[in-house]
Amino acid sequence: MSWLGSIKVRSSRSPSIARLAGAGALAFGLLSFGLLSFGLMSFALVGGAHAAGSGCAAFAWPLETEKAAFADASIETVAAGASRGTWKQQAFLFRLQPIDTVSFVAKPGGKAKSAGTYGGLLTFDAPEAAGTFQVTLSDGGWVDVVQNGTALKSAGHTGAKDCPGLRKSVRFAVDQAPVVLQVSGVAGDAIKVAITPVQ
């Protein structure tokens, strides 16, 4: 075969090689796009689940200490109207009264509750030092911290409806003055309460 014939043979094969190379590149591109799409989809699903939060992971701050205290079978029981001494870290089972029999120091901050719910208040001496405390409830209800006859504005709150044994936690900036703790709008006649200083 002459050198001219050899050139013609190579030229006739080039389109086939080009077509094969093009098909390979297209397949690789489609595969890469598919993997990228799958990765983005997986990231979106995982990210969405994390953002939405679920169960006890939905709380904005850690509540492991409170959850452990609430699970303790020997938790102290306290009746509404009791004086608790110094406002400090503690957890207890709060025995409540029918809401219409409670004389609150300050009007509860929650929405008006229908008859049949429960509430109560406790008095405390001033804390050893001013600071931020979180009050955590095991079940649904409204909590107020009152000083000098006025309910304090919350410094933050977090809640979850599907965390067994924990429902909400509210933070308050407490001065070095006597404290009244008010709980209202509770469906049952008892609720677990934890008071914890925020570090």
Sequence and secondary structure as in RCSB ss.txt:
>XXXX:A:sequence
MSWLGSIKVRSSRSPSIARLAGAGALAFGLLSFGLLSFGLMSFALVGGAHAAGSGCAAFAWPLETEKAAFADASI
ETVAAGASRGTWKQQAFLFRLQPIDTVSFVAKPGGKAKSAGTYGGLLTFDAPEAAGTFQVTLSDGGWVDVVQNGT
ALKSAGHTGAKDCPGLRKSVRFAVDQAPVVLQVSGVAGDAIKVAITPVQ
>XXXX:A:secstr
  HHHHHHHHHHHHHHHHHHHHHHHHHHHHHHHHHHHHHHHHHHHHHHHHHH  GGGGSSS  HHHHHHHH TT 
EEEETT EEEE  SEEEEEE EEGGG   SS  SS    TT EEEEEEEE  SS EEEEEEESSS EEEEEETTE
E  EEEEEEEEEETTEEEEEEEEE SS EEEEEEEESSSEEEEEEEE  
